[in-house]
């Protein structure tokens, strides 16, 4: 019986190594995120405890809720940029 031909295998070449890119955020992102969270929570707690009867909060009325949640949303927006 005739012998079958042997195929030559290609020599394995590993993929080129890439230098790992360390993506880091700016130094101010983390502290600013925490400050926005705390200011938003503080604003809402102050509004609820005072019942909206503080001089500054009385003028804003229920817009204080939007302002407090706006600070918190700003904190979450910065949290997406933090690495």
CNS distance restraints for C-alpha pairs under 8 A (distance, minus, plus):
assign (resid  23 and name CA) (resid  83 and name CA) 7.00 0.50 0.50
assign (resid  24 and name CA) (resid  82 and name CA) 7.56 0.50 0.50
assign (resid  24 and name CA) (resid  83 and name CA) 5.30 0.50 0.50
assign (resid  25 and name CA) (resid  29 and name CA) 6.69 0.50 0.50
assign (resid  25 and name CA) (resid  81 and name CA) 6.79 0.50 0.50
assign (resid  25 and name CA) (resid  82 and name CA) 5.53 0.50 0.50
assign (resid  25 and name CA) (resid  83 and name CA) 5.46 0.50 0.50
assign (resid  27 and name CA) (resid  31 and name CA) 7.87 0.50 0.50
assign (resid  28 and name CA) (resid  32 and name CA) 5.95 0.50 0.50
assign (resid  29 and name CA) (resid  33 and name CA) 6.02 0.50 0.50
assign (resid  29 and name CA) (resid  78 and name CA) 6.49 0.50 0.50
assign (resid  29 and name CA) (resid  79 and name CA) 7.90 0.50 0.50
assign (resid  29 and name CA) (resid  81 and name CA) 7.45 0.50 0.50
assign (resid  29 and name CA) (resid  82 and name CA) 6.26 0.50 0.50
assign (resid  30 and name CA) (resid  34 and name CA) 6.40 0.50 0.50
assign (resid  30 and name CA) (resid  78 and name CA) 7.83 0.50 0.50
assign (resid  30 and name CA) (resid  79 and name CA) 7.62 0.50 0.50
assign (resid  30 and name CA) (resid  82 and name CA) 6.47 0.50 0.50
assign (resid  31 and name CA) (resid  35 and name CA) 6.12 0.50 0.50
assign (resid  32 and name CA) (resid  36 and name CA) 6.12 0.50 0.50
assign (resid  32 and name CA) (resid  75 and name CA) 7.55 0.50 0.50
assign (resid  32 and name CA) (resid  78 and name CA) 7.75 0.50 0.50
assign (resid  33 and name CA) (resid  37 and name CA) 6.32 0.50 0.50
assign (resid  33 and name CA) (resid  74 and name CA) 7.60 0.50 0.50
assign (resid  33 and name CA) (resid  75 and name CA) 4.57 0.50 0.50
assign (resid  33 and name CA) (resid  76 and name CA) 7.28 0.50 0.50
assign (resid  33 and name CA) (resid  78 and name CA) 5.60 0.50 0.50
assign (resid  33 and name CA) (resid  79 and name CA) 6.35 0.50 0.50
assign (resid  34 and name CA) (resid  38 and name CA) 6.17 0.50 0.50
assign (resid  34 and name CA) (resid  75 and name CA) 6.84 0.50 0.50
assign (resid  35 and name CA) (resid  39 and name CA) 5.97 0.50 0.50
assign (resid  35 and name CA) (resid  75 and name CA) 7.79 0.50 0.50
assign (resid  36 and name CA) (resid  40 and name CA) 6.02 0.50 0.50
assign (resid  36 and name CA) (resid  71 and name CA) 5.33 0.50 0.50
assign (resid  36 and name CA) (resid  72 and name CA) 6.05 0.50 0.50
assign (resid  36 and name CA) (resid  74 and name CA) 6.55 0.50 0.50
assign (resid  36 and name CA) (resid  75 and name CA) 5.04 0.50 0.50
assign (resid  37 and name CA) (resid  41 and name CA) 6.18 0.50 0.50
assign (resid  37 and name CA) (resid  71 and name CA) 6.47 0.50 0.50
assign (resid  37 and name CA) (resid  72 and name CA) 4.94 0.50 0.50
assign (resid  37 and name CA) (resid  74 and name CA) 7.92 0.50 0.50
assign (resid  37 and name CA) (resid  75 and name CA) 5.36 0.50 0.50
assign (resid  38 and name CA) (resid  42 and name CA) 5.87 0.50 0.50
assign (resid  38 and name CA) (resid  72 and name CA) 7.98 0.50 0.50
assign (resid  39 and name CA) (resid  43 and name CA) 5.91 0.50 0.50
assign (resid  39 and name CA) (resid  68 and name CA) 7.54 0.50 0.50
assign (resid  39 and name CA) (resid  71 and name CA) 6.75 0.50 0.50
assign (resid  39 and name CA) (resid  72 and name CA) 7.88 0.50 0.50
assign (resid  40 and name CA) (resid  44 and name CA) 6.29 0.50 0.50
assign (resid  40 and name CA) (resid  67 and name CA) 7.59 0.50 0.50
assign (resid  40 and name CA) (resid  68 and name CA) 4.36 0.50 0.50
assign (resid  40 and name CA) (resid  69 and name CA) 6.10 0.50 0.50
assign (resid  40 and name CA) (resid  70 and name CA) 7.25 0.50 0.50
assign (resid  40 and name CA) (resid  71 and name CA) 4.70 0.50 0.50
assign (resid  40 and name CA) (resid  72 and name CA) 5.12 0.50 0.50
assign (resid  41 and name CA) (resid  45 and name CA) 6.06 0.50 0.50
assign (resid  41 and name CA) (resid  68 and name CA) 6.67 0.50 0.50
assign (resid  41 and name CA) (resid  72 and name CA) 7.24 0.50 0.50
assign (resid  42 and name CA) (resid  46 and name CA) 5.97 0.50 0.50
assign (resid  42 and name CA) (resid  68 and name CA) 7.95 0.50 0.50
assign (resid  43 and name CA) (resid  47 and name CA) 6.15 0.50 0.50
assign (resid  43 and name CA) (resid  64 and name CA) 7.66 0.50 0.50
assign (resid  43 and name CA) (resid  67 and name CA) 7.97 0.50 0.50
assign (resid  43 and name CA) (resid  68 and name CA) 5.36 0.50 0.50
assign (resid  44 and name CA) (resid  48 and name CA) 6.15 0.50 0.50
assign (resid  44 and name CA) (resid  64 and name CA) 7.42 0.50 0.50
assign (resid  44 and name CA) (resid  65 and name CA) 6.42 0.50 0.50
assign (resid  44 and name CA) (resid  68 and name CA) 5.44 0.50 0.50
assign (resid  44 and name CA) (resid  69 and name CA) 7.78 0.50 0.50
assign (resid  45 and name CA) (resid  49 and name CA) 5.97 0.50 0.50
assign (resid  46 and name CA) (resid  50 and name CA) 5.96 0.50 0.50
assign (resid  47 and name CA) (resid  51 and name CA) 5.83 0.50 0.50
assign (resid  47 and name CA) (resid  52 and name CA) 5.20 0.50 0.50
assign (resid  47 and name CA) (resid  57 and name CA) 7.00 0.50 0.50
assign (resid  47 and name CA) (resid  64 and name CA) 7.07 0.50 0.50
assign (resid  47 and name CA) (resid  65 and name CA) 7.78 0.50 0.50
assign (resid  48 and name CA) (resid  52 and name CA) 6.73 0.50 0.50
assign (resid  50 and name CA) (resid  54 and name CA) 6.37 0.50 0.50
assign (resid  52 and name CA) (resid  57 and name CA) 5.46 0.50 0.50
assign (resid  52 and name CA) (resid  58 and name CA) 5.41 0.50 0.50
assign (resid  52 and name CA) (resid  61 and name CA) 6.64 0.50 0.50
assign (resid  52 and name CA) (resid  62 and name CA) 7.94 0.50 0.50
assign (resid  53 and name CA) (resid  57 and name CA) 6.50 0.50 0.50
assign (resid  53 and name CA) (resid  58 and name CA) 5.20 0.50 0.50
assign (resid  54 and name CA) (resid  58 and name CA) 5.62 0.50 0.50
assign (resid  55 and name CA) (resid  59 and name CA) 6.83 0.50 0.50
assign (resid  56 and name CA) (resid  60 and name CA) 6.95 0.50 0.50
assign (resid  57 and name CA) (resid  61 and name CA) 6.17 0.50 0.50
assign (resid  57 and name CA) (resid  64 and name CA) 6.68 0.50 0.50
assign (resid  60 and name CA) (resid  64 and name CA) 5.92 0.50 0.50
assign (resid  62 and name CA) (resid  66 and name CA) 7.45 0.50 0.50
assign (resid  63 and name CA) (resid  67 and name CA) 6.31 0.50 0.50
assign (resid  64 and name CA) (resid  68 and name CA) 6.09 0.50 0.50
assign (resid  65 and name CA) (resid  69 and name CA) 6.15 0.50 0.50
assign (resid  66 and name CA) (resid  70 and name CA) 5.84 0.50 0.50
assign (resid  67 and name CA) (resid  71 and name CA) 6.42 0.50 0.50
assign (resid  68 and name CA) (resid  72 and name CA) 6.56 0.50 0.50
assign (resid  69 and name CA) (resid  73 and name CA) 6.06 0.50 0.50
assign (resid  70 and name CA) (resid  74 and name CA) 6.08 0.50 0.50
assign (resid  71 and name CA) (resid  75 and name CA) 6.32 0.50 0.50
assign (resid  72 and name CA) (resid  76 and name CA) 6.41 0.50 0.50
assign (resid  73 and name CA) (resid  77 and name CA) 6.14 0.50 0.50
assign (resid  74 and name CA) (resid  78 and name CA) 6.33 0.50 0.50
assign (resid  75 and name CA) (resid  79 and name CA) 6.15 0.50 0.50
assign (resid  76 and name CA) (resid  80 and name CA) 6.59 0.50 0.50
assign (resid  77 and name CA) (resid  81 and name CA) 7.22 0.50 0.50
assign (resid  78 and name CA) (resid  82 and name CA) 6.52 0.50 0.50
